[in-house]
Amino acid sequence: MQLAAAQLQAHLAKGLRPLYTIHGDEPLLAQEAADAIRATARTQGYTERSSYTVAGAHFDWSAVLAAGGSLSLFADKQIVEIRIPSGKPGKDGSAALQHIAEAAAGNDSTLTLVLLPKLDRATRTGAWFSALENNGVGLQVDPVERASLPQWIAQRLALQGQRVKGGEEGQRTLQFFADRVEGNLLAAHQEIQKLALLHPAGELGWEQVEGAVNNVARYDVFKLSDAVLAGNPVRVARMLDGLRAEGEAEVLVHYTLAEDIRALKRVRDAMSAGRPLPMALRENRIWGAREQAFERVLPRLDDRALARLLKAAHTVDGIVKGLKQPDWPTSGWQALQRLALMLCRACMVPPARAARS
């Protein structure tokens, strides 16, 4: 059984299942989901808790298997937690997890909680993970996307009795807050809690938020790709500054930008050869949010524009490796910014279309 994170509280109100698997790359939301399950379990008599962290290929699974069938003299119900930071339980672990999953349905005295990082598609279709989801509840926790972050902040403020002003000023305040904590949801949570300590319940003004919220944003090259394909030059420039300040490798940033350009060119070539756009995207392994961005961008990119972008990407490849190029900045980061903004402008919605939207 698969469950969305937003459905967890309603699910727990109806009763506990004996097996839960939480996976994803957002630590705050994963921790909150696990805390909610533990809190519900405590109210239902699960007073004992044991935790196991799987480290290395030679982890001894016998203790984990034995834990499910053993109780202390002081408790008749227990929580057994299994943490697998790598997401790879190994051969013995795979067999052990399948056994645990199959035994969970008949064990009312043990609640098993399996905690995993973000998993790739191959792992999610593996036998051990399928056994966990088929015999229990699977909960995937995904990061809050940048477009949804202001609303997420507003909801968290409301939980502590605070809100921003209405209208344009309030939206500007939430956007400012989101800019400062983007990519770092745990820090966003801490900054929201700080506002509860600094100010009473009620309305928060721009000055109060601006004075309290630190710049704790974290960026990665995958989010940069999203911003470029979305045609958001202001965010792209801010993210490049952040990546540079965090010491990200220039060659990795270039690879991400160049791969987007090459992927756009491959899909365009497939379309020119007569393939429908959906088929061309599938053949080039373009899925999810990236698929939606390509569907929006490709109709406006012709072969000449893509040729210019490919040539620029080749030029910047040399610059980040120490070569000088005529009419281009000598700084790798300045050249990357120029390339990123070239691609970003090519992906922007035309003003007339944006106004109609």
Residue pairs with C-beta under 8 A, 6 or more apart in sequence:
1 17
1 133
1 134
1 136
1 137
1 138
2 133
2 137
2 138
2 139
2 140
3 11
3 137
3 138
3 139
4 139
4 140
5 29
5 33
5 139
5 140
5 141
5 142
8 33
8 36
8 37
8 139
9 36
11 137
12 36
12 37
12 40
16 37
16 40
16 41
16 44
16 111
17 136
17 137
18 104
18 105
18 107
18 108
18 110
18 111
18 112
18 136
19 100
19 101
19 104
19 111
19 112
19 114
19 132
19 135
19 136
19 137
20 37
20 111
20 112
20 113
20 114
20 136
20 137
20 138
20 139
21 114
21 116
21 129
21 132
21 133
21 136
21 137
21 138
21 139
22 30
22 33
22 34
22 113
22 114
22 115
22 116
22 139
22 141
23 30
23 87
23 115
23 116
23 117
23 118
23 119
23 138
23 139
23 140
23 141
24 30
24 117
24 118
24 140
24 141
24 142
25 117
25 118
25 142
25 143
26 141
26 142
26 143
26 144
26 185
27 185
27 186
28 185
28 186
28 189
29 141
29 142
29 144
29 185
30 115
30 141
33 139
33 141
34 81
34 113
34 115
37 111
37 113
38 49
38 79
38 113
41 77
41 79
41 111
44 77
45 76
45 77
46 75
46 77
46 78
46 79
46 111
47 74
47 75
47 77
47 78
48 71
48 72
48 74
48 75
48 77
48 78
48 79
49 78
49 79
49 80
49 81
50 67
50 78
50 79
50 80
50 81
51 80
51 81
51 83
52 63
52 64
52 67
52 80
52 81
52 82
52 83
53 83
53 84
53 85
54 82
54 83
54 84
54 85
54 86
54 89
54 93
55 85
57 90
59 90
59 92
59 93
61 92
61 93
61 96
64 80
64 82
64 96
64 100
65 96
65 99
65 100
67 78
67 80
67 110
68 80
68 100
68 103
68 107
68 110
68 112
69 107
69 110
71 77
71 78
71 109
72 78
76 109
77 108
77 109
77 110
77 111
78 109
78 110
78 111
79 110
79 111
79 112
79 113
80 110
80 111
80 112
80 113
81 112
81 113
81 114
81 115
82 97
82 100
82 112
82 113
82 114
82 115
83 115
84 93
84 114
84 115
84 116
84 117
85 117
86 117
87 116
87 117
87 118
87 119
87 123
88 123
89 96
89 97
89 128
93 128
94 126
94 127
94 128
95 128
97 114
97 128
97 129
97 131
97 132
98 127
98 128
98 131
100 112
101 128
101 131
101 132
101 134
101 135
101 136
102 131
102 135
104 110
104 112
104 135
104 136
105 135
112 136
114 132
119 129
123 129
132 138
143 183
143 185
144 152
144 185
145 289
146 178
146 182
146 223
146 226
146 227
146 235
149 178
149 181
149 182
149 188
150 171
150 174
150 175
150 177
150 178
151 174
152 188
153 174
153 177
153 178
153 181
153 188
153 192
154 163
154 164
154 174
156 188
156 189
156 192
157 163
157 164
157 192
157 195
157 204
160 192
160 193
160 195
160 196
160 201
161 196
161 201
161 202
162 195
162 196
162 199
162 201
162 202
162 203
162 204
163 170
163 202
163 203
163 204
164 170
164 173
164 174
164 203
164 204
164 205
164 209
165 173
165 203
165 204
165 205
165 206
169 205
169 206
172 206
173 204
173 205
173 206
173 209
173 210
176 206
176 209
176 210
176 213
177 188
177 191
177 209
177 213
179 217
179 238
180 191
180 213
180 214
180 215
180 216
180 217
181 187
181 188
181 191
181 213
181 216
181 217
182 217
182 218
182 219
182 223
183 217
183 218
183 219
183 220
183 223
184 216
184 217
184 218
187 214
187 216
187 218
188 216
191 212
191 213
191 214
191 216
194 212
194 213
195 204
195 208
195 209
195 212
195 213
198 208
198 212
199 208
199 212
217 242
218 242
218 246
219 239
219 242
219 243
219 246
220 243
221 243
221 248
221 252
221 253
221 255
221 256
222 256
223 239
224 236
224 239
224 240
224 243
224 253
224 256
224 257
224 340
225 256
225 257
225 260
225 290
226 289
226 290
226 293
227 235
227 236
227 239
227 344
228 236
228 257
228 260
228 340
228 343
228 344
228 347
229 260
229 290
229 293
229 294
229 297
229 347
230 293
230 347
231 297
231 344
231 345
231 347
231 348
231 349
232 344
233 341
233 344
233 345
233 348
236 340
236 341
236 344
237 337
237 341
240 253
240 333
240 336
240 337
240 340
243 253
244 333
250 320
250 332
250 333
250 336
251 320
251 321
253 336
254 313
254 316
254 317
254 320
254 336
254 339
257 313
257 316
257 336
257 339
257 340
257 343
258 313
258 316
258 317
260 343
261 306
261 309
261 310
261 313
261 343
262 310
262 313
263 284
263 286
263 294
264 294
264 297
264 298
264 301
264 306
264 309
265 306
265 310
266 284
267 277
267 280
267 281
267 284
267 286
267 294
267 298
268 298
268 301
268 303
268 306
270 279
270 280
270 283
270 284
271 277
271 280
271 298
272 303
275 283
277 295
277 298
281 287
281 291
281 294
281 295
286 294
293 347
296 347
296 349
297 346
297 347
300 346
300 350
301 346
305 346
308 342
309 342
309 343
309 346
312 338
312 339
312 342
313 339
315 325
315 328
315 335
316 328
316 332
316 335
316 336
316 338
316 339
318 325
319 325
319 328
319 329
319 330
319 332
319 335
320 332
320 335
320 336
324 330
325 335
328 335
328 338
329 335
329 338
349 357
